[in-house]
């Protein structure tokens, strides 16, 4: 991932926190090319958070870098 996309991902994570969807983003390093970022949100905010992430991915052309997966850690 180039520096521009790395910045966009960092901004997304900060936005999730500042908008109140979560308080912390968990990061798991799978290898040097793959990182899993996860967060928990309340059931009341789940749809809004999902829509926000999907819109952000689309608006910032990050579909090659970010995949939204539901239910990690259930």
C-alpha positions in Angstrom: 0.0 0.0 0.0 1.4 3.4 -0.9 1.7 6.3 1.6 -1.4 8.0 0.3 -3.6 5.0 1.0 -1.9 4.4 4.3 -2.9 7.9 5.3 -6.5 7.4 4.1 -6.7 4.2 6.3 -5.4 6.0 9.3 -7.9 8.8 8.7 -10.7 6.2 8.5 -9.7 4.7 11.8 -9.6 8.1 13.4 -13.0 9.0 12.0 -14.5 5.8 13.4 -13.3 6.8 16.8 -14.2 10.5 16.6 -17.7 9.8 15.3 -18.3 7.6 18.3 -18.7 4.3 16.5 -15.9 2.7 18.7 -13.3 3.7 21.3 -10.5 1.5 20.1 -9.3 -0.2 16.9 -7.6 -3.6 17.4 -4.7 -4.4 15.0 -3.5 -8.0 14.3 -0.4 -8.4 12.1 -1.0 -11.5 9.9 2.3 -10.9 8.0 4.1 -7.9 6.6 1.5 -7.5 3.8 -1.7 -8.1 5.7 -3.2 -6.5 8.7 -6.5 -7.1 10.3 -8.1 -4.0 11.9 -11.2 -4.7 14.0 -13.5 -2.8 16.2 -16.7 -3.3 18.3 -19.7 -1.0 18.1 -23.0 -1.1 19.8 -25.9 -2.8 17.9 -27.5 0.6 17.6 -24.5 2.0 15.7 -23.7 -1.2 13.6 -25.6 -0.2 10.4 -24.4 3.4 10.6 -20.8 2.3 11.1 -21.0 -0.2 8.3 -22.5 2.4 5.9 -19.8 4.9 6.9 -17.0 2.4 6.2 -18.4 1.3 2.9 -18.9 4.9 1.8 -15.4 5.8 2.9 -13.9 2.8 1.0 -15.8 3.9 -2.2 -15.1 7.6 -1.9 -11.4 7.1 -1.4 -10.8 4.3 -3.9 -9.7 1.8 -1.2 -11.5 -1.3 -2.4 -8.2 -2.9 -3.2 -6.9 -2.2 0.3 -9.9 -2.6 2.6 -12.5 -5.4 2.9 -15.3 -5.1 5.5 -15.9 -8.4 7.2 -18.8 -8.8 9.6 -18.7 -10.9 12.7 -15.0 -11.2 13.6 -14.7 -12.5 17.1 -18.3 -13.6 17.5 
